[in-house]
Amino acid sequence: MPYAAAPDGTRIYYETHGAGPPLYVCHGGPNATFSYLVPDLQPLERCRTLVYHEYRGSGRSGTAPPETYTFPHLADDLDALRAHLGHDRIDLLAHSLGGFPAQLYALRYPERTGRLVLISTTPTGNYRALARPAVRALGLRRLLALAARAAAYAARWAWRPESPARRSARYALFRSLQEGRPAFRAEVEAREAAAAIDPDNVRHLERCIYATDLRPALPGLRPPVLVLCGARDAVFAAAAALYRRSLPRAQVVLLPGVGHHPLIEAREESLALIGRFLGCGANPAP
């Protein structure tokens, strides 16, 4: 199996698909591998070499000291992978949690970053910055449903020690904030379930989410940026406003009726936007 060595020697598993200039993919999680993204990004393989990898402590990558399960380390691992594959300059595509290492990479290595595609990401895990606009994005009916689910979680799980079952229940609660059109929910849940794992890094990366705030650094982001988000993805729709404020030159697209997975719920429109942004043409799909 193909591996690259991180700066501290940790083995990073990767795969390459397609042909053309490199597009490195940072997947969501932290309890997932990149497998859920591969089917929907496949049309881009006609014009790009897609480079997928699994974060340290996750999937087929090696475990590492817990103190290295941080987004700066993931960004440095990404640069080690770039060097291993011999690419001078790379484009990045990130989904959800993957937005943190991707944005940090672009900030730490601007001379090696071409373009940045951010799908359902946020520049901050600070709930104070996101709570009020997220509530507005939810609307009253979804807010009441979320409150009922949160009460059920508190009664059944909140008092228990952390476990995979408790984590799964918590993530199910989070999905209430991310639900798109009902017609796609079964496919989204199936894709997420197929990619789900219980990695060594999960508790540490969860803590990093809430401790990370890249807003002060965003105005210094040099690469061209495309932000793609579903209007029903409450927290990340709230984050879209933060991107507009800090990155006035960025292209920010909010997709009506779409939740956390635009590549599943609005596949053709999303691929067309990404294709144009990356110079693959208006419609990279066959």
N, C-alpha and C positions, 0 to 999 in steps of 0.2 A: 504494500500500500504506500502511496506517496506521502512523505512527511517533510516538513521544513523544521529547522531548529530555531526556536525563539532565542532572544539574547541570553537568557539564563539556561539554555539547553533543553527546555521543555519541547516535546515533540508536538507539532501542529499538523493535524491531518488536513489535506486539501484535495480537491478535484478540479480539473479544468474541462470545460465543455465549449465546443464551437471553435471559431476561427476569427481572427481580426484583432484590433487593439484590445488591450485587457480591460475588463470591467470586474472589479472585485466586489463580492457580495457579502454583506454583513447581515446575518439573520437575526430574527427576534428570539425571545425566550424570557428568562434564562433556561427554561426547562424544555428546550427544543433543539433539534439539529436543523441544518439548512434544507432538508428534504422537501419540506412543504412549498418551497419557492421554486424548485427545479421545473415542475411541469409548466408553470405559467411564464417563466422567463425563457423557456426553450426557444421561442421565435427570435429572440435577440442573438442566439448563437449563429445566425446567418451573417451577422455583421460584427460580432464581438466574441472574444474569448472570455467566457464567464469563469471566474475563479472563485469557487466556494471553499470555505474552510470552517472548521469547528473550533470554538474557543478553547483555550486551555482549561482543563478540568471538565470538559464536556465531550460526549460522543467518543470518537476514536482518537482524539487528541490526548496527550498525557496529562496526568494530574500534576499539581504544582503546590508550593507552599500557599496556604490560605491567604496570606497577606498580599500575594500577587494576583489574586482574583479581583482586579480593578480595571476600570475602563482605560486608564493610561497604559497599563500592561497589555491590554488587548490591542490598543493602537500600535504599540511597539512590536507586538507579535505580527501584526499585519504588515509592518514595514519589513520585518525579517522575511516574511513570505515573499514580498515584492522582490527583495534582493535575491532570495533563493531562486526565483523564476527569471531573474535577469531583466525585469521591466524597469525602465528609467522613470516612467510617469504612468500613473494609473487613474482611471475613473473609478468611482465608488457608487454602489447602490446599496442602501440600507433600509431595513424594515424594522419598525418598532424599537426594541431595546438596541438593535444594531446601530441605531442612529447615534448613540453615545460614542462608541469607538470610532465610527466613521467621521463624525464631526471633530473629535479630538485628533484623528489622523490628519485631517485637512488643516487644522490649526497648528499642529506640531511639525508637519511636513508639507508646507504649502508648495514648495518647489517640485514636489513629487506627485502632486494632486492635480488632475485635469478637471473633471466635472464631478458634481456631487448630486445624486438623486436620493432624496429623503422621502420615504413612504411611511406614513403613519408614525412619525417620530416626534420628539420634543427636545428642545434645548435644555430643559430643566425637569427635575423630579420634585421641585418645591411645590407642594400642594397648595400653598397660599397663593402662588402665582397663577394656578390653573383652576382652582375650585369654583370661583364665581362664574367665569365664562363657560366652564364645563356644565354647571347646573343649567345655565341658559340653553346650551346646546341639547341637553337631555329633554327639556320640556317637562310639564307637570306629570303626565301619565307615566313616562319612563322613570321620573324621579321617585314617584310613589312606589313603583314596582321595585326599584333599587332599594328603597328604604325597607320594604317588606323582606327582601332577600337578605339584606344586611342584618336585620333583626333575627332571622332564622339562623344565619351564620353565627351570630353572637351567642345564641342559645345553645347551639349544638357543637360549635368548634372553637370559638375564641378562647375558651378556658383550657383547652387541651394542649399538651406539648406539641411542638412542631413535628410533623410527619408527612410523608407523601400524600396521605389521604386528606389531611388538613390543608396542605398546600393546594391540592386539587380543588377543594371546596372554595378556597380563597380566590383562585384563578377563575372559577366559575362565576363568582361574584363580580370580579373585574369585567368579565365578558358582558355583563349587563350594561356597562358603559360603552361597549364597542359594537353592539348588535347592529347589523345592517338590515337589508330587506329580508323578510321571512323566507323567501324563495331560496336564499343562498345559505341559510344558517346551518342546515344539515351538512352541506359540503364543507363549510368552514370548520365545523366541529370535527368532521371526519379527518380533514387534512391536519388539523392541530393534534388530534389524538394519535395519528400515525407518526407524527414527528416527535411526540412527547417522550422525554427521558427524565431520569432523576439524577442529574449530574452532581459532581463534587463541588461545583462552584456556585450552586443556586442561591444558597443563603447569603453568600458574600456579595454577589452581584445584585441581589434584591436590595441590600443595604446601600450599595453604591448608587442605585437609581435615585433614592430619596436624598442622598448627600451631594448629588451632582447638579451644578447650575452653571451652564455655559453662556448664559445671557450676556455677562459683561464682555466676553471674548468674541461674541458673534460679529460685531461690526468689523473685526479684523479678518474675517473669513474671506479669502481671496478668490477661490474657485467659483465659477458659475454654479448656481444652485437651483434645482427644481424640487419643490415641496409638493407632495401629492397626498391628499388626505380625504377620507370620507366625512361628509357633514354629520353623519350619525355617530361617529367615533368621538364621543364627547370630549375626553381629555385631550386628544390629539387635534381635534378641531379647534379647541381653545389654544393649543400650542401654535396653530397656524397663524393666529393673530400676533404672537410673539415674533415669529419669523418675519412677518410683514413689517413689523416695527423696527427690527434690528437689521434686516437685510432688504432694504428697499429695492435693490436690483434683482432680487430673487424672483423666480416665477413660482407663485403660490396658487395651487389649484385645489378647490374644495369641491368634491364630487357629491351632488345631491343624492340622498337616499342610500349612501354607501357607508359601510361600517369600517372595521379595522383591516380588512383585506381587499383593497381596491383591485389587486391583480386577479382575485377570484370573482368579486362582485361587479366589477366594471372592467373586464379584462381588455377588450378591444380598445376602449377609450384610453385606458392607462398605458397600454403598450404603444399606442399612437403618440401620446404625449412624451413618453420616455424615448421612443425612437427618434422623434424630431429633435429632442434636446441633445441626444447623443450623436446626431448626424447619421442615423441609420435610415432615414426616410420617414414619411408620415405614417406608414403602416408596415412594421417589420414582420407582422404575422403572415403566414402563407395564405 
